[in-house]
Amino acid sequence: MPPVSKTRAVSDPQAFSLESVLQDLRFAVRQLRKNPGFAGTAILVLRSSPGTNCVES
């Protein structure tokens, strides 16, 4: 498989690079630090949702 060039990664939504993934993760961490209340709520919701799917009614 040939290496993905930056121009192909921009034009092809299926192609991505490790650099873009790391950039997205850095952005996410930066946003969560700016809004700690939202971060706490998001973590609680994501943490509790698998448990609620396992409970039988």
CORMOTA-V42291 format. One record per residue. SS is DSSP state (helix for helix, strand for strand, loop for the rest). PSI is psi as a letter, one per 20 degrees, with the letter a starting at -180 (NA if undefined). D_LAST is the distance of its C-alpha to the last C-alpha in whole Angstrom. Layout:
((SS;PSI;D_LAST) (SS;PSI;D_LAST))
This chain:
((loop;p;49) (loop;q;51) (loop;q;51) (loop;p;49) (loop;r;51) (helix;h;50) (helix;h;52) (helix;h;49) (helix;h;46) (helix;g;47) (helix;h;47) (loop;o;45) (loop;h;41) (loop;h;40) (loop;p;43) (loop;r;42) (loop;r;44) (helix;h;43) (helix;g;45) (helix;h;43) (helix;g;39) (helix;h;41) (helix;g;42) (helix;g;39) (helix;g;37) (helix;g;40) (helix;g;39) (helix;g;36) (helix;g;37) (helix;g;39) (helix;h;37) (helix;h;34) (helix;h;37) (helix;h;39) (loop;m;35) (helix;h;34) (helix;g;31) (helix;g;30) (helix;g;30) (helix;g;28) (helix;g;25) (helix;g;25) (helix;g;25) (helix;g;22) (helix;g;20) (helix;h;21) (helix;h;20) (helix;h;16) (helix;h;15) (helix;h;15) (helix;h;13) (helix;h;10) (helix;h;10) (helix;i;10) (loop;p;7) (loop;q;4) (loop;NA;0))
